[in-house]
Amino acid sequence: MKTENHRLKAENIERSLRLLGEDDWEMKIEAAMLAGTHWANYALHRRGVTSDSEDIVHNSMLVVSMLRKYALAEGELLGALTEIEELRPLYVRGDLQDGSRAAARALELLRLISALARRAP
């Protein structure tokens, strides 16, 4: 996907997040991960680390060498995205309590990811 399309999709997801209520914590975590992934791709494309035809989908699905390459360029951003990804099996697929607290953390991480992706390359 082209760099600018990742930014547009991430911003659209962020706008949609504002419509969700307190009990929509599963959707908040999912949306934070999806928007965060678009921001990660945006940042990696802008820095020339990846081409428009090379998009990450999930950090957990990357081979170690690629994750290492991306982390060298955008370590803090990918670390935050990984933390959101790790919330999914526990709160969205699982049944842990305090889902709203996990969603708040996912949104906090998404704000960090967005800020890091937007900074000048």
Secondary structure as a PSIPRED ss2 file (coil, helix, strand):
# PSIPRED VFORMAT (PSIPRED V4.0)

   1 M C   1.000  0.000  0.000
   2 K C   1.000  0.000  0.000
   3 T H   0.000  1.000  0.000
   4 E H   0.000  1.000  0.000
   5 N H   0.000  1.000  0.000
   6 H H   0.000  1.000  0.000
   7 R H   0.000  1.000  0.000
   8 L H   0.000  1.000  0.000
   9 K H   0.000  1.000  0.000
  10 A H   0.000  1.000  0.000
  11 E H   0.000  1.000  0.000
  12 N H   0.000  1.000  0.000
  13 I H   0.000  1.000  0.000
  14 E H   0.000  1.000  0.000
  15 R H   0.000  1.000  0.000
  16 S H   0.000  1.000  0.000
  17 L H   0.000  1.000  0.000
  18 R C   1.000  0.000  0.000
  19 L C   1.000  0.000  0.000
  20 L C   1.000  0.000  0.000
  21 G C   1.000  0.000  0.000
  22 E C   1.000  0.000  0.000
  23 D C   1.000  0.000  0.000
  24 D C   1.000  0.000  0.000
  25 W H   0.000  1.000  0.000
  26 E H   0.000  1.000  0.000
  27 M H   0.000  1.000  0.000
  28 K H   0.000  1.000  0.000
  29 I H   0.000  1.000  0.000
  30 E H   0.000  1.000  0.000
  31 A H   0.000  1.000  0.000
  32 A H   0.000  1.000  0.000
  33 M H   0.000  1.000  0.000
  34 L H   0.000  1.000  0.000
  35 A H   0.000  1.000  0.000
  36 G H   0.000  1.000  0.000
  37 T H   0.000  1.000  0.000
  38 H H   0.000  1.000  0.000
  39 W H   0.000  1.000  0.000
  40 A H   0.000  1.000  0.000
  41 N H   0.000  1.000  0.000
  42 Y H   0.000  1.000  0.000
  43 A H   0.000  1.000  0.000
  44 L H   0.000  1.000  0.000
  45 H H   0.000  1.000  0.000
  46 R H   0.000  1.000  0.000
  47 R C   1.000  0.000  0.000
  48 G C   1.000  0.000  0.000
  49 V C   1.000  0.000  0.000
  50 T C   1.000  0.000  0.000
  51 S C   1.000  0.000  0.000
  52 D C   1.000  0.000  0.000
  53 S C   1.000  0.000  0.000
  54 E C   1.000  0.000  0.000
  55 D C   1.000  0.000  0.000
  56 I C   1.000  0.000  0.000
  57 V C   1.000  0.000  0.000
  58 H C   1.000  0.000  0.000
  59 N H   0.000  1.000  0.000
  60 S H   0.000  1.000  0.000
  61 M H   0.000  1.000  0.000
  62 L C   1.000  0.000  0.000
  63 V C   1.000  0.000  0.000
  64 V H   0.000  1.000  0.000
  65 S H   0.000  1.000  0.000
  66 M H   0.000  1.000  0.000
  67 L H   0.000  1.000  0.000
  68 R H   0.000  1.000  0.000
  69 K H   0.000  1.000  0.000
  70 Y H   0.000  1.000  0.000
  71 A H   0.000  1.000  0.000
  72 L H   0.000  1.000  0.000
  73 A H   0.000  1.000  0.000
  74 E H   0.000  1.000  0.000
  75 G H   0.000  1.000  0.000
  76 E H   0.000  1.000  0.000
  77 L H   0.000  1.000  0.000
  78 L H   0.000  1.000  0.000
  79 G H   0.000  1.000  0.000
  80 A H   0.000  1.000  0.000
  81 L H   0.000  1.000  0.000
  82 T H   0.000  1.000  0.000
  83 E H   0.000  1.000  0.000
  84 I H   0.000  1.000  0.000
  85 E H   0.000  1.000  0.000
  86 E H   0.000  1.000  0.000
  87 L H   0.000  1.000  0.000
  88 R H   0.000  1.000  0.000
  89 P H   0.000  1.000  0.000
  90 L H   0.000  1.000  0.000
  91 Y H   0.000  1.000  0.000
  92 V H   0.000  1.000  0.000
  93 R C   1.000  0.000  0.000
  94 G C   1.000  0.000  0.000
  95 D C   1.000  0.000  0.000
  96 L C   1.000  0.000  0.000
  97 Q C   1.000  0.000  0.000
  98 D C   1.000  0.000  0.000
  99 G H   0.000  1.000  0.000
 100 S H   0.000  1.000  0.000
 101 R H   0.000  1.000  0.000
 102 A H   0.000  1.000  0.000
 103 A H   0.000  1.000  0.000
 104 A H   0.000  1.000  0.000
 105 R H   0.000  1.000  0.000
 106 A H   0.000  1.000  0.000
 107 L H   0.000  1.000  0.000
 108 E H   0.000  1.000  0.000
 109 L H   0.000  1.000  0.000
 110 L H   0.000  1.000  0.000
 111 R H   0.000  1.000  0.000
 112 L H   0.000  1.000  0.000
 113 I H   0.000  1.000  0.000
 114 S H   0.000  1.000  0.000
 115 A H   0.000  1.000  0.000
 116 L H   0.000  1.000  0.000
 117 A H   0.000  1.000  0.000
 118 R H   0.000  1.000  0.000
 119 R C   1.000  0.000  0.000
 120 A C   1.000  0.000  0.000
 121 P C   1.000  0.000  0.000
